[in-house]
Amino acid sequence: MNWDQIEGNWKQFKGKIREKWGKLTDDHLDTVAGKRENLAGKIQEAYGISKEEAEDQIAEWEKSQKDTK
């Protein structure tokens, strides 16, 4: 699965993202609107981690979505 598929099905993935990053609110996810860079920024803010760590977490999550399909 690539990020274009996630972005295209954003409403479906919002719940899965909330499971992984519970500190993100619906308002955060509405602001993200499927954009990976925006998601990384929100994760970085909510969890107080570096941009690189947020990107690593997203990549790991994206890979796990591939495994569940």
C-alpha positions as CSV (number, residue, x, y, z in Angstrom):
1,M,0.0,0.0,0.0
2,N,1.3,3.4,-0.8
3,W,0.5,6.8,0.7
4,D,-1.7,7.8,-2.3
5,Q,-4.1,4.9,-1.3
6,I,-4.1,6.0,2.3
7,E,-4.8,9.6,1.3
8,G,-7.6,8.5,-1.1
9,N,-9.3,6.5,1.7
10,W,-8.5,8.9,4.5
11,K,-11.8,8.6,6.2
12,Q,-11.4,4.8,6.5
13,F,-7.8,5.2,7.8
14,K,-8.6,7.8,10.4
15,G,-9.8,5.2,12.9
16,K,-6.7,3.1,12.4
17,I,-4.5,6.1,12.9
18,R,-6.3,7.0,16.1
19,E,-5.6,3.4,17.4
20,K,-1.9,3.9,16.8
21,W,-1.6,7.5,17.9
22,G,-4.4,8.0,20.5
23,K,-3.3,11.5,21.4
24,L,-4.4,12.8,18.0
25,T,-7.9,14.2,18.0
26,D,-10.5,14.2,15.2
27,D,-9.6,17.9,14.7
28,H,-6.0,17.0,14.2
29,L,-6.9,14.3,11.7
30,D,-9.3,16.6,9.8
31,T,-6.4,19.1,9.6
32,V,-4.1,16.4,8.3
33,A,-6.6,15.5,5.5
34,G,-4.5,12.6,4.4
35,K,-1.2,14.5,3.9
36,R,1.7,12.5,5.3
37,E,3.8,15.5,6.1
38,N,1.0,17.1,8.0
39,L,0.5,13.8,9.9
40,A,4.2,13.7,10.8
41,G,3.9,17.3,12.2
42,K,0.8,16.5,14.3
43,I,2.5,13.3,15.7
44,Q,5.6,15.3,16.4
45,E,3.6,18.0,18.3
46,A,1.4,15.6,20.2
47,Y,4.2,13.2,21.3
48,G,7.1,15.6,21.6
49,I,9.3,13.6,19.3
50,S,11.6,14.6,16.4
51,K,10.3,14.8,12.8
52,E,12.6,11.9,12.0
53,E,11.0,9.7,14.7
54,A,7.5,10.7,13.6
55,E,8.4,9.7,10.0
56,D,9.9,6.4,11.2
57,Q,6.7,5.7,13.1
58,I,4.5,6.5,10.0
59,A,6.7,4.3,7.8
60,E,6.3,1.4,10.3
61,W,2.6,1.9,10.5
62,E,2.3,2.1,6.7
63,K,4.2,-1.2,6.4
64,S,1.9,-2.8,9.0
65,Q,-1.1,-1.7,6.9
66,K,0.4,-3.5,3.9
67,D,0.7,-6.7,6.1
68,T,-3.0,-6.6,7.1
69,K,-4.4,-6.3,3.6
